Amino acid sequence: MQQPGDDGLAAVFRRLIASTGPISLMHYMGEANARYYTSRDPLGSAGDFVTAPEISQMFGELIGLWLADMWINAGREEPVHYVELGPGRGTLARDALRAAKRYGLVPSIHFVEASIALKDVQLAAVPGAQWHHDLSTIPAYGPVLIVANEFLDALPVRQLVKTPDGWRERMIVPEGDRFVCVAGPQPMDPAVPEARRDAPDGTIYELCPGAAATVYEVAGRLVEQGGAALFIDYGHDSPREGSTLQAVRAHLKVDPFLNPGEADLTAHVDFAALAPIAESRGVRWIGTVPQGRWLRELGIEARAQALAAAAPEHAVAIQIAKDRLISEGQMGLLFKVMGLAAPGWPGGAGFSG
């Protein structure tokens, strides 16, 4: 009997599992998101989700001003490069670069992007941008100003579960019209931090090798070339347990194990694990703070007032957008901002306390 989604990735997974056995959750999430992101524009009201730059121009503008402030206080070294990981529609870059230009920061522009579907949209928003498959082809000279907004959360996570026989990797098998997780056969105890190995049976330890590798590489770039980086995503800044995997389609949460490749799969970013990885390269970890607090310290409320005064007919919409970005019940608390800076570069606004 044909199952839902069997004309796509689900059928591929079923054949693979029937041939070689269960696949890891990390494999499942990586293949599903690769299919999802390369086949569509997922953003906006007509898509599956909305990101902060699409909510208000204020978000990108304040990022641009932060980058300009860092660059100016570090000595205005040229050439300088703006690098964005997963730039979406280019909205954040457009707004950030417009604000930064007012203070003399006019960098070369580099997008790390795998989605063919989004490149035309990005080019229209940011003419002159150069595309890269990964960070390896970014210029290796001059400071880099790196921004990653809602990028790390889509990288595939690995989940380990505590069983009566020790820690095992969570694997995927088909069950009816969907997929389910089972414990794999191979012992995985060495992959779990020693302090957490005695957790109760059923405990899930989630880690993201791709996020760790990205932060490690970015930190190395900053040490070698100078510059600063912002990672903005939803996640936690203290150790957690349990699965945070979720799927979103048409702005609603859906079953992540049904119709892979047809929904956005994400997981919370473990900022507590990423900061020490960055510091291991010798980079300066400025801090990790809630997005709402960071935007307030950068002056979002004053910016909202200025926009409302200039366009009174949009005052209510501006207020709603600002509240969505900074209120604790919306994006203000769940989303975090992690700042990194090269040795000798300033600490940066927004990370006080």
PEKAHU-V20327 format. One record per residue. N is the residue number from 0. RES is the residue in one letter. SS is DSSP state (~ for helix, > for strand, _ for the rest). PSI is psi as a letter, one per 20 degrees, with the letter a starting at -180 (999 if undefined). BURIAL is I if it has 16 or more other C-alpha atoms within 10 Angstrom, else O. Layout:
# PEKAHU-V20327
n:N res:RES ss:SS psi:PSI burial:BURIAL
n:N res:RES ss:SS psi:PSI burial:BURIAL
This chain:
# PEKAHU-V20327
n:0 res:M ss:_ psi:p burial:O
n:1 res:Q ss:_ psi:p burial:O
n:2 res:Q ss:_ psi:q burial:O
n:3 res:P ss:_ psi:p burial:O
n:4 res:G ss:_ psi:j burial:I
n:5 res:D ss:_ psi:i burial:I
n:6 res:D ss:_ psi:j burial:O
n:7 res:G ss:_ psi:c burial:O
n:8 res:L ss:~ psi:h burial:I
n:9 res:A ss:~ psi:g burial:I
n:10 res:A ss:~ psi:h burial:I
n:11 res:V ss:~ psi:g burial:O
n:12 res:F ss:~ psi:g burial:I
n:13 res:R ss:~ psi:g burial:I
n:14 res:R ss:~ psi:g burial:O
n:15 res:L ss:~ psi:g burial:O
n:16 res:I ss:~ psi:h burial:O
n:17 res:A ss:~ psi:h burial:O
n:18 res:S ss:~ psi:g burial:O
n:19 res:T ss:~ psi:i burial:O
n:20 res:G ss:_ psi:r burial:O
n:21 res:P ss:_ psi:q burial:I
n:22 res:I ss:> psi:q burial:I
n:23 res:S ss:> psi:q burial:I
n:24 res:L ss:~ psi:h burial:I
n:25 res:M ss:~ psi:g burial:I
n:26 res:H ss:~ psi:g burial:O
n:27 res:Y ss:~ psi:g burial:I
n:28 res:M ss:~ psi:h burial:I
n:29 res:G ss:~ psi:g burial:I
n:30 res:E ss:~ psi:h burial:I
n:31 res:A ss:~ psi:g burial:I
n:32 res:N ss:~ psi:h burial:I
n:33 res:A ss:~ psi:g burial:I
n:34 res:R ss:~ psi:g burial:I
n:35 res:Y ss:~ psi:g burial:I
n:36 res:Y ss:~ psi:h burial:I
n:37 res:T ss:~ psi:i burial:I
n:38 res:S ss:_ psi:i burial:O
n:39 res:R ss:_ psi:r burial:O
n:40 res:D ss:_ psi:o burial:I
n:41 res:P ss:_ psi:i burial:I
n:42 res:L ss:> psi:q burial:I
n:43 res:G ss:_ psi:r burial:O
n:44 res:S ss:_ psi:h burial:O
n:45 res:A ss:_ psi:i burial:O
n:46 res:G ss:_ psi:b burial:O
n:47 res:D ss:_ psi:h burial:I
n:48 res:F ss:> psi:r burial:I
n:49 res:V ss:_ psi:p burial:O
n:50 res:T ss:_ psi:r burial:I
n:51 res:A ss:~ psi:g burial:I
n:52 res:P ss:~ psi:h burial:I
n:53 res:E ss:~ psi:i burial:I
n:54 res:I ss:~ psi:g burial:I
n:55 res:S ss:_ psi:q burial:I
n:56 res:Q ss:~ psi:h burial:I
n:57 res:M ss:~ psi:h burial:I
n:58 res:F ss:~ psi:g burial:I
n:59 res:G ss:~ psi:h burial:I
n:60 res:E ss:~ psi:g burial:I
n:61 res:L ss:~ psi:h burial:I
n:62 res:I ss:~ psi:g burial:I
n:63 res:G ss:~ psi:g burial:I
n:64 res:L ss:~ psi:h burial:I
n:65 res:W ss:~ psi:g burial:I
n:66 res:L ss:~ psi:g burial:I
n:67 res:A ss:~ psi:g burial:I
n:68 res:D ss:~ psi:g burial:I
n:69 res:M ss:~ psi:g burial:I
n:70 res:W ss:~ psi:g burial:I
n:71 res:I ss:~ psi:g burial:O
n:72 res:N ss:~ psi:i burial:O
n:73 res:A ss:_ psi:i burial:I
n:74 res:G ss:_ psi:j burial:O
n:75 res:R ss:_ psi:k burial:O
n:76 res:E ss:_ psi:p burial:O
n:77 res:E ss:_ psi:q burial:O
n:78 res:P ss:_ psi:q burial:O
n:79 res:V ss:_ psi:q burial:I
n:80 res:H ss:> psi:p burial:I
n:81 res:Y ss:> psi:p burial:I
n:82 res:V ss:> psi:p burial:I
n:83 res:E ss:> psi:p burial:I
n:84 res:L ss:> psi:p burial:I
n:85 res:G ss:_ psi:m burial:I
n:86 res:P ss:_ psi:j burial:I
n:87 res:G ss:_ psi:c burial:I
n:88 res:R ss:_ psi:j burial:I
n:89 res:G ss:_ psi:j burial:I
n:90 res:T ss:~ psi:g burial:I
n:91 res:L ss:~ psi:g burial:I
n:92 res:A ss:~ psi:g burial:I
n:93 res:R ss:~ psi:g burial:I
n:94 res:D ss:~ psi:g burial:I
n:95 res:A ss:~ psi:g burial:I
n:96 res:L ss:~ psi:h burial:I
n:97 res:R ss:~ psi:g burial:I
n:98 res:A ss:~ psi:g burial:I
n:99 res:A ss:~ psi:h burial:I
n:100 res:K ss:~ psi:h burial:O
n:101 res:R ss:_ psi:i burial:O
n:102 res:Y ss:_ psi:j burial:O
n:103 res:G ss:_ psi:i burial:O
n:104 res:L ss:_ psi:o burial:I
n:105 res:V ss:_ psi:n burial:I
n:106 res:P ss:_ psi:r burial:I
n:107 res:S ss:> psi:q burial:O
n:108 res:I ss:> psi:p burial:I
n:109 res:H ss:> psi:p burial:I
n:110 res:F ss:> psi:p burial:I
n:111 res:V ss:> psi:o burial:I
n:112 res:E ss:_ psi:p burial:I
n:113 res:A ss:_ psi:i burial:I
n:114 res:S ss:_ psi:o burial:I
n:115 res:I ss:~ psi:h burial:O
n:116 res:A ss:~ psi:h burial:O
n:117 res:L ss:~ psi:i burial:I
n:118 res:K ss:~ psi:h burial:I
n:119 res:D ss:~ psi:h burial:O
n:120 res:V ss:~ psi:g burial:O
n:121 res:Q ss:~ psi:g burial:I
n:122 res:L ss:~ psi:h burial:O
n:123 res:A ss:~ psi:h burial:O
n:124 res:A ss:~ psi:h burial:I
n:125 res:V ss:_ psi:m burial:I
n:126 res:P ss:_ psi:q burial:O
n:127 res:G ss:_ psi:i burial:O
n:128 res:A ss:_ psi:q burial:I
n:129 res:Q ss:> psi:q burial:O
n:130 res:W ss:> psi:q burial:I
n:131 res:H ss:> psi:q burial:I
n:132 res:H ss:_ psi:h burial:O
n:133 res:D ss:_ psi:a burial:O
n:134 res:L ss:~ psi:i burial:I
n:135 res:S ss:~ psi:h burial:O
n:136 res:T ss:~ psi:j burial:O
n:137 res:I ss:_ psi:q burial:I
n:138 res:P ss:_ psi:p burial:O
n:139 res:A ss:_ psi:j burial:O
n:140 res:Y ss:_ psi:q burial:O
n:141 res:G ss:_ psi:q burial:I
n:142 res:P ss:_ psi:q burial:I
n:143 res:V ss:> psi:p burial:I
n:144 res:L ss:> psi:o burial:I
n:145 res:I ss:> psi:p burial:I
n:146 res:V ss:> psi:p burial:I
n:147 res:A ss:> psi:o burial:I
n:148 res:N ss:> psi:p burial:I
n:149 res:E ss:_ psi:l burial:I
n:150 res:F ss:_ psi:g burial:I
n:151 res:L ss:~ psi:h burial:I
n:152 res:D ss:~ psi:h burial:I
n:153 res:A ss:~ psi:i burial:I
n:154 res:L ss:_ psi:q burial:I
n:155 res:P ss:_ psi:p burial:I
n:156 res:V ss:_ psi:q burial:I
n:157 res:R ss:> psi:p burial:I
n:158 res:Q ss:> psi:p burial:I
n:159 res:L ss:> psi:p burial:I
n:160 res:V ss:> psi:p burial:I
n:161 res:K ss:> psi:p burial:I
n:162 res:T ss:> psi:r burial:I
n:163 res:P ss:_ psi:h burial:O
n:164 res:D ss:_ psi:j burial:O
n:165 res:G ss:> psi:a burial:I
n:166 res:W ss:> psi:p burial:I
n:167 res:R ss:> psi:q burial:I
n:168 res:E ss:> psi:q burial:I
n:169 res:R ss:> psi:p burial:I
n:170 res:M ss:> psi:r burial:I
n:171 res:I ss:> psi:p burial:I
n:172 res:V ss:> psi:q burial:I
n:173 res:P ss:> psi:q burial:I
n:174 res:E ss:> psi:o burial:O
n:175 res:G ss:_ psi:c burial:O
n:176 res:D ss:_ psi:j burial:O
n:177 res:R ss:> psi:a burial:I
n:178 res:F ss:> psi:q burial:I
n:179 res:V ss:> psi:r burial:O
n:180 res:C ss:> psi:p burial:I
n:181 res:V ss:> psi:r burial:I
n:182 res:A ss:> psi:p burial:I
n:183 res:G ss:> psi:r burial:I
n:184 res:P ss:> psi:h burial:O
n:185 res:Q ss:> psi:p burial:O
n:186 res:P ss:> psi:p burial:O
n:187 res:M ss:_ psi:j burial:O
n:188 res:D ss:~ psi:h burial:I
n:189 res:P ss:~ psi:i burial:O
n:190 res:A ss:~ psi:i burial:O
n:191 res:V ss:_ psi:p burial:I
n:192 res:P ss:_ psi:p burial:O
n:193 res:E ss:~ psi:h burial:O
n:194 res:A ss:~ psi:i burial:O
n:195 res:R ss:~ psi:j burial:O
n:196 res:R ss:_ psi:h burial:I
n:197 res:D ss:_ psi:k burial:O
n:198 res:A ss:_ psi:q burial:I
n:199 res:P ss:_ psi:q burial:O
n:200 res:D ss:_ psi:q burial:O
n:201 res:G ss:_ psi:i burial:O
n:202 res:T ss:_ psi:p burial:I
n:203 res:I ss:> psi:p burial:I
n:204 res:Y ss:> psi:p burial:I
n:205 res:E ss:> psi:p burial:I
n:206 res:L ss:> psi:r burial:I
n:207 res:C ss:_ psi:n burial:I
n:208 res:P ss:~ psi:h burial:O
n:209 res:G ss:~ psi:g burial:I
n:210 res:A ss:~ psi:g burial:I
n:211 res:A ss:~ psi:g burial:I
n:212 res:A ss:~ psi:h burial:O
n:213 res:T ss:~ psi:g burial:I
n:214 res:V ss:~ psi:h burial:I
n:215 res:Y ss:~ psi:g burial:I
n:216 res:E ss:~ psi:g burial:I
n:217 res:V ss:~ psi:g burial:I
n:218 res:A ss:~ psi:g burial:I
n:219 res:G ss:~ psi:g burial:I
n:220 res:R ss:~ psi:g burial:I
n:221 res:L ss:~ psi:g burial:I
n:222 res:V ss:~ psi:g burial:I
n:223 res:E ss:~ psi:h burial:I
n:224 res:Q ss:~ psi:i burial:I
n:225 res:G ss:_ psi:r burial:I
n:226 res:G ss:> psi:a burial:I
n:227 res:A ss:> psi:r burial:I
n:228 res:A ss:> psi:q burial:I
n:229 res:L ss:> psi:p burial:I
n:230 res:F ss:> psi:o burial:I
n:231 res:I ss:> psi:p burial:I
n:232 res:D ss:> psi:r burial:I
n:233 res:Y ss:> psi:p burial:I
n:234 res:G ss:> psi:a burial:I
n:235 res:H ss:> psi:q burial:I
n:236 res:D ss:_ psi:j burial:I
n:237 res:S ss:_ psi:q burial:O
n:238 res:P ss:_ psi:p burial:O
n:239 res:R ss:_ psi:r burial:O
n:240 res:E ss:_ psi:q burial:O
n:241 res:G ss:_ psi:r burial:O
n:242 res:S ss:_ psi:p burial:I
n:243 res:T ss:_ psi:j burial:O
n:244 res:L ss:_ psi:p burial:I
n:245 res:Q ss:> psi:r burial:I
n:246 res:A ss:> psi:q burial:I
n:247 res:V ss:> psi:p burial:I
n:248 res:R ss:> psi:p burial:I
n:249 res:A ss:_ psi:l burial:I
n:250 res:H ss:_ psi:j burial:I
n:251 res:L ss:> psi:q burial:O
n:252 res:K ss:> psi:p burial:O
n:253 res:V ss:> psi:r burial:I
n:254 res:D ss:_ psi:o burial:I
n:255 res:P ss:_ psi:i burial:I
n:256 res:F ss:_ psi:j burial:I
n:257 res:L ss:_ psi:p burial:I
n:258 res:N ss:_ psi:m burial:I
n:259 res:P ss:_ psi:q burial:I
n:260 res:G ss:_ psi:i burial:I
n:261 res:E ss:_ psi:j burial:I
n:262 res:A ss:_ psi:q burial:I
n:263 res:D ss:> psi:o burial:I
n:264 res:L ss:> psi:p burial:I
n:265 res:T ss:> psi:r burial:I
n:266 res:A ss:_ psi:q burial:I
n:267 res:H ss:_ psi:q burial:I
n:268 res:V ss:> psi:p burial:I
n:269 res:D ss:> psi:n burial:I
n:270 res:F ss:~ psi:h burial:I
n:271 res:A ss:~ psi:h burial:O
n:272 res:A ss:~ psi:h burial:I
n:273 res:L ss:~ psi:h burial:I
n:274 res:A ss:~ psi:g burial:I
n:275 res:P ss:~ psi:h burial:I
n:276 res:I ss:~ psi:g burial:I
n:277 res:A ss:~ psi:g burial:I
n:278 res:E ss:~ psi:h burial:I
n:279 res:S ss:_ psi:i burial:O
n:280 res:R ss:_ psi:i burial:I
n:281 res:G ss:_ psi:j burial:I
n:282 res:V ss:_ psi:r burial:I
n:283 res:R ss:> psi:o burial:I
n:284 res:W ss:> psi:o burial:I
n:285 res:I ss:> psi:h burial:I
n:286 res:G ss:> psi:r burial:I
n:287 res:T ss:> psi:o burial:I
n:288 res:V ss:> psi:q burial:I
n:289 res:P ss:> psi:q burial:I
n:290 res:Q ss:~ psi:g burial:I
n:291 res:G ss:~ psi:g burial:I
n:292 res:R ss:~ psi:g burial:I
n:293 res:W ss:~ psi:g burial:I
n:294 res:L ss:~ psi:h burial:I
n:295 res:R ss:~ psi:g burial:I
n:296 res:E ss:~ psi:h burial:O
n:297 res:L ss:_ psi:i burial:I
n:298 res:G ss:_ psi:k burial:O
n:299 res:I ss:~ psi:h burial:I
n:300 res:E ss:~ psi:g burial:I
n:301 res:A ss:~ psi:h burial:O
n:302 res:R ss:~ psi:h burial:I
n:303 res:A ss:~ psi:g burial:I
n:304 res:Q ss:~ psi:g burial:O
n:305 res:A ss:~ psi:g burial:O
n:306 res:L ss:~ psi:g burial:I
n:307 res:A ss:~ psi:h burial:I
n:308 res:A ss:~ psi:h burial:O
n:309 res:A ss:~ psi:h burial:O
n:310 res:A ss:_ psi:m burial:O
n:311 res:P ss:~ psi:h burial:O
n:312 res:E ss:~ psi:i burial:O
n:313 res:H ss:~ psi:j burial:O
n:314 res:A ss:~ psi:g burial:I
n:315 res:V ss:~ psi:g burial:O
n:316 res:A ss:~ psi:h burial:O
n:317 res:I ss:~ psi:g burial:I
n:318 res:Q ss:~ psi:g burial:O
n:319 res:I ss:~ psi:g burial:O
n:320 res:A ss:~ psi:g burial:I
n:321 res:K ss:~ psi:g burial:I
n:322 res:D ss:~ psi:h burial:I
n:323 res:R ss:~ psi:h burial:I
n:324 res:L ss:~ psi:h burial:I
n:325 res:I ss:~ psi:i burial:I
n:326 res:S ss:_ psi:q burial:O
n:327 res:E ss:_ psi:h burial:I
n:328 res:G ss:_ psi:i burial:O
n:329 res:Q ss:_ psi:d burial:O
n:330 res:M ss:_ psi:i burial:I
n:331 res:G ss:_ psi:h burial:I
n:332 res:L ss:_ psi:g burial:I
n:333 res:L ss:_ psi:h burial:I
n:334 res:F ss:> psi:p burial:I
n:335 res:K ss:> psi:q burial:I
n:336 res:V ss:> psi:p burial:I
n:337 res:M ss:> psi:p burial:I
n:338 res:G ss:> psi:p burial:I
n:339 res:L ss:> psi:q burial:I
n:340 res:A ss:> psi:q burial:I
n:341 res:A ss:_ psi:q burial:I
n:342 res:P ss:_ psi:p burial:I
n:343 res:G ss:_ psi:i burial:O
n:344 res:W ss:_ psi:q burial:I
n:345 res:P ss:_ psi:r burial:I
n:346 res:G ss:_ psi:h burial:I
n:347 res:G ss:_ psi:q burial:I
n:348 res:A ss:_ psi:q burial:I
n:349 res:G ss:_ psi:i burial:I
n:350 res:F ss:_ psi:k burial:I
n:351 res:S ss:_ psi:q burial:O
n:352 res:G ss:_ psi:999 burial:O
